[in-house]
Amino acid sequence: MVGTVGEGALIELDLPARPEVVAVARLVVGSLALDDPAFDDDRAADLRLAVSEACTNAVRAQQRRGETAPIQMLYRVRSGWIEVRVRDAGGGFDPESLRKPVDLSRPGRLDHEGGLGVPLIRLLSDTVEFRPIADGTEVVMGFGPLARTGRLTD
Amino acid sequence: MDLRLDVNEHGDWSVLRVGGEVDVATAPKLREQMISLVNDQRYKLIVDLGGVDFIDSTGLGVLIGALKRVRSHDGDLHLVCHDDRIVRVFEITGLDKVFRIHDSLDAAVVP
């Protein structure tokens, strides 16, 4: 764990792949957003949600494989921009397969309890990449201060 | 992270008050409670999210599952929520069209 919060600074957290750590991952991004006057409380809430989804996916992917390596969280901050990277060793996945979210307004919608995480990340971040890395996935999310509009069903 | 749950009766309805953060760590506790209510044949549920500070898609998934269970018994599940940030999560996911969301418990129990 290194770094201090400041221009261009990097915070790196190695978190055990357990559900309880997701709260820590979003606490950090929430604090970074609230520390930058460009980000208001509502936008900070968006960041917390997107990071929660990405970290949850990472933890679940590793738990499915019984992989005990830590989840790596990297936070980079510059004025008016926050970048968060989530690296897992969960075996990787095809993000394109989740590009179209479940249409929850259709009949049969209640058969789907999951599948909202990646679409939410795409909706709430200004930039996002899902990169294959050794044995897993790196999600790179970039956030500016303006709230994103739209809905998953648009 | 703690999740607070409290159940009481309000006319025909069972009201589950939820407080804290609903995510992958705490959602199993919420799911268990909702399954327990349905097993007790309580099919008219109101989930009061007034004390919820945060909910993500894992929490939404639990509510969708509970709605499915009560509907299979001709029941219903309504939500109470007045926090704009929590309501926004339902709006951006389209779930505001799936759940009836009321801004107060009194509004939720009106037939």
Interface residues (C-beta under 8 A of the other chain):
Chain A: P19 E20 V22 A23 R26 D41 D42 A45 R48 L49 S52 E53 T56 V59 R60 D103 L104 S105 R109 L110 D111 H112 E113 G114 L116 G117 L120 L123 L124 G150 R151 L152 T153
Chain B: M1 E21 D23 V24 A25 F54 D56 S57 T58 L60 G61 V62 I64 G65 L67 K68 R71 D84 R85 R88 V89 E91 I92 T93 G94 L95 K97 V98
